[in-house]
Amino acid sequence: MANDIISSVSAKVEKLISMYEQERSLAASLRSELEASRSQIGQYKEKQAVLENRIKTLEDKLNNLQLAGAFTASPQDSAGAKRRLNAVIKEIDECIAMLNM
């Protein structure tokens, strides 16, 4: 009877140790996966920053081309040219106003 109790407790302890090892292994695996995900997020953030910078550069180039086009606009494009020039002048005025603050 005492041997049965000891064997039962021993089996339960072995099962508990086995479950603990499985959970420990799972936790290590999840930590590794989390670190990989964090690294990937960092890479995506870097790519996002590069792409945002590229978008800004392209928008600036587009604005410059539109402005240059305003000066060489044909009579058909004069309304669009005026709008672009007015937008540039407004932007310059806003910059001057910020500098005066």
C-alpha positions as CSV (number, residue, x, y, z in Angstrom):
1,M,0.0,0.0,0.0
2,A,2.8,2.4,0.9
3,N,4.6,1.4,-2.3
4,D,1.4,2.2,-4.3
5,I,1.2,5.7,-2.8
6,I,4.9,6.3,-3.5
7,S,4.6,5.0,-7.0
8,S,1.6,7.1,-7.6
9,V,3.3,10.2,-6.2
10,S,6.4,9.4,-8.2
11,A,4.4,9.0,-11.5
12,K,2.7,12.3,-10.8
13,V,6.0,14.1,-10.1
14,E,7.5,12.7,-13.3
15,K,4.4,13.8,-15.2
16,L,4.6,17.3,-13.6
17,I,8.3,17.5,-14.5
18,S,7.6,16.5,-18.1
19,M,4.8,19.1,-18.4
20,Y,7.2,21.7,-16.9
21,E,9.8,20.9,-19.5
22,Q,7.3,21.1,-22.3
23,E,6.1,24.5,-21.1
24,R,9.7,25.7,-20.7
25,S,10.5,24.6,-24.2
26,L,7.3,26.4,-25.5
27,A,8.2,29.6,-23.6
28,A,11.7,29.6,-25.1
29,S,10.3,29.0,-28.6
30,L,7.8,31.9,-28.1
31,R,10.5,34.2,-26.8
32,S,12.6,33.4,-29.9
33,E,9.6,34.0,-32.2
34,L,8.9,37.3,-30.4
35,E,12.4,38.4,-30.9
36,A,12.3,37.5,-34.6
37,S,9.0,39.5,-34.9
38,R,10.5,42.5,-33.2
39,S,13.4,42.4,-35.6
40,Q,11.1,42.1,-38.5
41,I,9.1,45.1,-37.2
42,G,12.3,47.1,-37.0
43,Q,13.1,46.3,-40.6
44,Y,9.7,47.2,-41.7
45,K,9.9,50.5,-39.9
46,E,13.2,51.3,-41.6
47,K,11.7,50.4,-45.0
48,Q,8.7,52.6,-44.2
49,A,11.0,55.6,-43.3
50,V,12.9,55.1,-46.6
51,L,9.7,54.9,-48.6
52,E,8.2,58.0,-46.8
53,N,11.4,59.9,-47.6
54,R,11.2,58.7,-51.2
55,I,7.6,59.9,-51.4
56,K,8.5,63.3,-50.0
57,T,11.3,63.6,-52.5
58,L,9.0,62.6,-55.4
59,E,6.3,65.1,-54.2
60,D,8.9,67.8,-54.1
61,K,10.1,67.0,-57.6
62,L,6.5,66.9,-58.8
63,N,5.9,70.4,-57.3
64,N,9.0,71.7,-58.9
65,L,8.0,70.3,-62.3
66,Q,4.5,71.7,-61.9
67,L,6.0,75.1,-61.0
68,A,8.4,75.0,-64.0
69,G,5.4,74.0,-66.1
70,A,3.5,77.1,-64.9
71,F,6.2,79.3,-66.3
72,T,6.2,77.6,-69.7
73,A,2.4,77.0,-69.8
74,S,0.5,77.3,-73.0
75,P,-2.5,79.5,-73.2
76,Q,-4.7,76.4,-72.6
77,D,-3.0,75.7,-69.4
78,S,-2.9,79.3,-68.0
79,A,-5.7,78.6,-65.5
80,G,-3.8,75.7,-64.0
81,A,-0.6,77.6,-64.1
82,K,-2.2,80.5,-62.2
83,R,-3.5,78.0,-59.6
84,R,-0.1,76.5,-59.1
85,L,1.6,79.9,-58.9
86,N,-1.0,81.1,-56.4
87,A,-0.5,77.9,-54.3
88,V,3.3,78.5,-54.3
89,I,2.8,82.1,-53.3
90,K,0.5,81.1,-50.5
91,E,3.0,78.6,-49.3
92,I,5.8,81.2,-49.3
93,D,3.5,83.7,-47.5
94,E,2.8,81.0,-44.8
95,C,6.6,80.4,-44.4
96,I,7.2,84.1,-44.0
97,A,4.4,84.4,-41.4
98,M,6.0,81.5,-39.5
99,L,9.4,83.2,-39.6
100,N,7.9,86.4,-38.2
101,M,6.5,84.7,-35.1
